[in-house]
Amino acid sequence: MAARRTTPAAPTAHTTTTAPRAPLTPTAPDPSTAPTAPTASTASTASTALKDATAIVGIGQTPFARRLDASEKTLACRAILAALDDAGIPPSQVDAFASYTMEETDEVEIAKAVGAGDVTFFARTGFGGGASCATVAHLATAIATGQASVGVAWRSRKRGSGPRPWTDTRRQLPTPAQWTRPYGLLRPVDEIAMLARRYMHEYGATRDHFFNVALACRNHAGRNPAAIMHGRPLTRETYMTSRWISEPLCLFDNCLETDGALACVVVSADRARDCRCSPVYVHAAAQGLPAQHHGMVNYWNDDPLTGPSWTAARQLWKTADFGPDDVDVAQIYDAFTPLIPLSLEGYGFCGRGEGAAFTEDGALELGGRLPVNTGGGGLSEAYVHGFNLITEGVRQLRGTSTAQVPGAATCLVTAGEGVPTSALLLRS
């Protein structure tokens, strides 16, 4: 493991696919439209207020399966109670909740069911998988600013046995979808397939590169007994001969359909020292919504392949004490395999157009340049809108992962690329 830096990494030249990329530099705003800049002291305070001020001290999850009989509310409560038990904190001390707008359970019912006390903060974030890391970021903000003391974030989902969101024909299409679904882009995979084809055309990515992603996640799942794909190895032949879902994306380029729930507990750094498990500190957090963004297909951007990860990354690295070359392990949102190389570029691990080549030579495996999705991710562990990437990041920094990166002390966790997104930098 590389020596930790105590100051932000300085930008370095990047000309090959083997050299790590330096942190991204924020793009300067147009002086004619930019708001008045804060003073140096104000900017410094704002950028460091959340740094290591809070920690994740408990994680919990239910089993994952294609079908579970319990309701989403029951699954949520089980995951939350498991996370609180992991932290050694009674439910009566919980005073903050954060989840997704797409979550079918709500904080009112969950608070009653688990036995929470008075709740002084609650929040939800939209855009599906883009919300995962934001739930933790919102709790960290609330706790660091004194609005709450014990926060719980959760996601409960019955995607394996439940309906698909795009099959509901009773609702009027949102405005962006009116420009895509009538013309055949019915599902998220259809939209990402367009971006994947453009990426292949412009930068020479191939299906072998997408296979590298799928294989790494499957190999990691092979070490994780909780993963749906545990004990089900993937070969290149199986991948290449599988059925198309939306060309050029085949069956194994797509995430799983999963029932299950996960949760985590966030407290202040001071309180974290007294909790049952080793704290994992929230070093930095960010959200990203690019100018003129159009969900998934990104039509109105000058470059559709410059997705929300680029916006989130600029903010994330700006407030961090280390850069991409100091990240020991990454949990990168993987609803579809092309999102991994696109995110590798967006978060600065390689140059523009080099994400596909980055996946070569086992780079994403244990012992590779950047082990990714070490629990199996959405492709091979479970698809619960990316929350399992957060819990796996915590396990890595606790040293308890089933695919442990030796000495891991820093972890990047990302939410969905292609939609307004969020990200976390965690450290031990």
URNOR-V48777 format. One record per residue. N is the residue number from 1. PSI is psi in whole degrees, -180 to 180 (NA if undefined). NEAR is the number of other ideal C-beta (glycine too) atoms within 10 Angstrom. D_FIRST is the distance of its C-alpha to the first C-alpha in Angstrom with 1 decimal. Layout:
n: (N,N)
psi: (PSI,PSI)
near: (NEAR,NEAR)
d_first: (D_FIRST,D_FIRST)
This chain:
n: (1,2,3,4,5,6,7,8,9,10,11,12,13,14,15,16,17,18,19,20,21,22,23,24,25,26,27,28,29,30,31,32,33,34,35,36,37,38,39,40,41,42,43,44,45,46,47,48,49,50,51,52,53,54,55,56,57,58,59,60,61,62,63,64,65,66,67,68,69,70,71,72,73,74,75,76,77,78,79,80,81,82,83,84,85,86,87,88,89,90,91,92,93,94,95,96,97,98,99,100,101,102,103,104,105,106,107,108,109,110,111,112,113,114,115,116,117,118,119,120,121,122,123,124,125,126,127,128,129,130,131,132,133,134,135,136,137,138,139,140,141,142,143,144,145,146,147,148,149,150,151,152,153,154,155,156,157,158,159,160,161,162,163,164,165,166,167,168,169,170,171,172,173,174,175,176,177,178,179,180,181,182,183,184,185,186,187,188,189,190,191,192,193,194,195,196,197,198,199,200,201,202,203,204,205,206,207,208,209,210,211,212,213,214,215,216,217,218,219,220,221,222,223,224,225,226,227,228,229,230,231,232,233,234,235,236,237,238,239,240,241,242,243,244,245,246,247,248,249,250,251,252,253,254,255,256,257,258,259,260,261,262,263,264,265,266,267,268,269,270,271,272,273,274,275,276,277,278,279,280,281,282,283,284,285,286,287,288,289,290,291,292,293,294,295,296,297,298,299,300,301,302,303,304,305,306,307,308,309,310,311,312,313,314,315,316,317,318,319,320,321,322,323,324,325,326,327,328,329,330,331,332,333,334,335,336,337,338,339,340,341,342,343,344,345,346,347,348,349,350,351,352,353,354,355,356,357,358,359,360,361,362,363,364,365,366,367,368,369,370,371,372,373,374,375,376,377,378,379,380,381,382,383,384,385,386,387,388,389,390,391,392,393,394,395,396,397,398,399,400,401,402,403,404,405,406,407,408,409,410,411,412,413,414,415,416,417,418,419,420,421,422,423,424,425,426,427,428)
psi: (135,150,141,142,151,-5,159,142,138,146,141,159,148,112,-8,172,-1,-16,134,149,144,165,146,146,130,138,131,136,160,121,-27,-19,-11,144,165,130,142,160,163,-41,-38,-44,-42,-43,-44,-37,-19,-3,-37,-11,112,18,-20,167,151,122,-4,141,149,155,159,174,158,142,166,-30,126,141,-30,153,165,-36,-45,-44,-43,-47,-40,-44,-42,-45,-36,-40,-42,-40,-40,-37,-19,33,129,148,-30,-16,-5,126,15,142,147,137,-158,151,-24,0,129,-22,159,164,-29,-51,-38,-44,-44,-44,-38,-12,36,160,-154,132,127,-2,135,144,153,148,142,-174,38,-127,-17,-12,-14,-59,-28,-31,-43,-40,-41,-40,-42,-41,-45,-42,-41,-27,9,13,-18,171,-32,114,145,128,145,162,124,133,141,65,-30,-42,-4,-178,161,139,-35,-2,-5,100,1,-24,145,140,139,159,-48,-41,-22,-17,-1,-51,-38,-15,16,-8,77,-32,160,-38,-33,-38,-44,-31,-36,-45,-39,-43,-41,-40,-42,-41,-44,-33,4,16,149,172,-27,-35,-40,-36,-39,-40,-51,-40,-44,-45,-40,-40,-40,-40,-29,-19,-6,104,-21,-12,141,-36,15,133,12,81,156,132,162,-40,-44,-43,-51,-24,5,163,151,143,-47,102,132,20,125,-175,-43,1,-4,148,169,167,116,142,140,174,152,160,160,159,132,133,177,158,-36,-46,-30,-29,-22,4,170,-37,162,134,148,114,141,98,-40,155,152,156,161,124,102,158,138,32,143,112,133,-61,-23,40,-43,-5,152,-32,104,-20,-5,89,-171,-23,-34,-41,-46,-40,-42,-43,-40,-52,-27,-31,7,157,2,168,-175,-34,-9,4,124,-32,149,143,101,129,128,51,-31,144,-39,-19,-25,-57,-37,-39,-36,-39,-47,-39,7,19,-15,175,172,129,0,1,-37,-48,-29,-31,-7,163,36,26,-29,-1,170,132,-6,-176,-40,92,132,137,60,-9,-9,-19,-167,-22,-32,-13,-65,150,102,52,34,0,-27,-18,-34,-50,-34,-36,-41,-45,-41,-44,-16,-19,25,13,151,-14,62,130,119,128,17,126,-12,142,133,132,132,153,-170,129,142,-16,162,128,-176,164,156,144,120,147,156,NA)
near: (12,13,6,12,15,7,7,15,19,9,13,12,8,15,8,10,17,13,14,19,23,18,23,20,11,12,9,7,10,7,7,5,6,9,6,5,10,11,9,8,8,10,12,11,11,11,14,13,13,19,19,15,18,28,29,32,29,26,26,22,23,23,14,24,14,12,11,19,10,17,13,19,16,16,27,29,25,20,26,30,17,18,25,26,15,20,27,13,22,13,18,13,16,24,21,24,28,28,26,25,11,16,22,14,22,14,20,11,12,24,20,10,16,20,14,22,13,8,17,12,19,20,19,17,24,12,22,21,30,29,30,31,35,27,30,24,26,26,30,27,21,23,26,19,12,9,14,23,18,25,30,33,31,29,29,30,25,20,19,18,13,13,9,11,12,14,8,8,7,4,7,8,13,9,8,15,16,11,13,19,16,10,9,9,20,16,18,23,18,20,22,26,21,18,21,26,16,16,24,17,9,12,17,11,23,11,18,14,22,26,21,25,28,27,24,30,30,25,20,29,30,19,16,21,9,17,25,22,23,18,9,12,11,21,11,13,8,16,20,12,10,15,7,11,17,22,10,18,21,21,13,23,28,23,26,23,17,23,24,30,31,31,33,30,29,32,27,20,17,10,18,20,12,11,18,12,18,15,26,25,19,27,23,26,27,23,22,25,14,19,8,9,19,16,20,24,18,23,14,12,15,8,12,17,20,16,27,28,28,23,23,29,26,19,18,28,24,16,18,25,19,22,21,23,17,20,23,21,26,26,29,29,30,32,25,29,28,29,28,30,29,25,30,30,26,28,27,27,26,26,17,15,16,20,27,26,21,26,29,15,12,15,21,27,20,17,9,16,19,22,25,27,28,32,25,30,32,27,29,29,31,33,25,29,27,30,34,28,31,27,24,26,29,26,22,28,23,17,14,12,22,18,22,17,21,9,10,23,19,24,28,28,27,33,34,30,32,29,23,23,32,30,31,28,25,28,24,19)
d_first: (0.0,3.8,6.5,8.6,11.8,15.1,17.3,17.4,15.9,18.8,20.2,19.6,21.8,21.0,23.2,21.5,20.0,16.8,15.8,14.1,16.8,17.1,18.4,21.9,24.7,27.5,30.7,33.5,36.4,39.9,41.6,44.8,43.4,40.5,41.2,41.5,38.1,37.1,37.1,33.9,33.8,34.5,31.7,29.2,30.4,30.2,26.7,25.3,27.7,25.5,22.1,20.8,24.6,24.4,22.4,22.7,24.0,25.6,25.4,28.1,29.4,32.4,32.5,32.3,35.2,37.4,40.0,40.0,43.4,42.4,42.9,40.2,41.2,40.9,37.5,36.3,37.7,36.1,32.6,33.2,34.7,31.8,29.3,31.5,31.8,28.0,28.0,31.1,33.1,36.6,37.7,40.3,37.8,36.4,37.8,35.8,35.2,33.6,33.8,34.8,38.2,38.3,37.9,41.3,41.0,41.5,40.6,44.2,44.5,41.0,41.5,44.8,43.6,40.6,42.6,40.8,42.6,43.6,41.2,40.8,38.3,38.0,36.7,36.3,34.6,36.0,35.0,33.8,30.2,29.6,30.3,27.5,25.0,28.1,29.4,26.5,26.7,30.5,30.2,27.6,30.1,33.0,31.5,30.2,33.7,35.5,37.1,35.7,33.8,32.7,31.8,31.6,30.5,31.5,32.4,35.0,36.2,38.6,37.8,38.3,41.8,42.7,44.0,42.2,42.4,44.0,46.8,48.5,51.4,53.2,51.1,51.6,48.7,46.6,47.4,44.3,45.1,48.6,47.4,45.4,46.7,50.3,49.0,47.0,43.6,44.1,40.6,37.1,36.3,39.2,37.9,34.3,35.9,37.6,34.3,32.8,35.8,35.6,31.9,32.8,35.8,34.2,30.8,31.4,29.4,30.8,31.0,28.6,25.9,27.0,27.0,23.3,22.6,25.1,23.9,20.3,21.7,24.2,21.9,19.8,23.2,24.2,21.9,23.2,26.7,27.4,27.0,30.3,29.2,27.9,29.6,30.6,28.7,29.1,30.2,30.7,34.4,34.5,32.7,34.9,38.1,37.7,40.0,39.6,39.1,39.4,39.0,36.5,34.7,35.4,35.2,31.6,30.6,31.8,30.4,32.1,35.2,34.3,36.0,33.8,32.6,29.5,29.1,26.9,27.9,27.0,28.1,27.6,24.7,27.3,28.7,25.4,25.0,28.0,27.2,26.8,23.2,20.0,20.1,17.9,18.7,20.1,18.5,20.4,22.9,25.2,28.0,29.2,32.7,33.5,36.9,39.4,37.2,38.9,37.0,35.4,37.4,36.9,40.2,41.0,37.9,38.2,35.3,34.9,31.4,30.2,29.9,29.1,25.3,25.9,27.8,25.5,22.5,24.3,25.0,21.6,19.7,22.6,22.1,18.3,16.5,13.6,13.9,13.1,10.5,8.4,9.2,7.0,10.3,13.9,17.3,19.8,23.5,25.0,28.7,29.0,26.7,27.4,26.0,22.4,22.7,24.8,22.2,19.3,21.7,22.9,19.6,18.6,16.0,18.6,22.2,25.4,26.5,23.3,22.0,23.9,22.5,18.9,19.6,20.5,19.1,17.4,15.1,15.5,15.2,12.8,10.7,11.8,10.8,11.1,12.3,15.4,18.0,16.7,20.0,22.1,22.9,26.4,26.9,26.5,26.0,28.6,29.8,30.4,29.9,26.2,26.1,24.3,21.2,21.2,21.6,18.9,16.4,17.7,17.3,13.6,13.0,15.6,13.9,17.2,16.8,18.6,15.9,12.9,9.4,7.9,6.6,7.3,8.6,10.0,12.4,15.1,18.4,21.3,25.0,27.4,27.5,31.2,32.5,32.1,28.5,26.0,22.3,20.0,16.8,15.7,13.5,13.6)
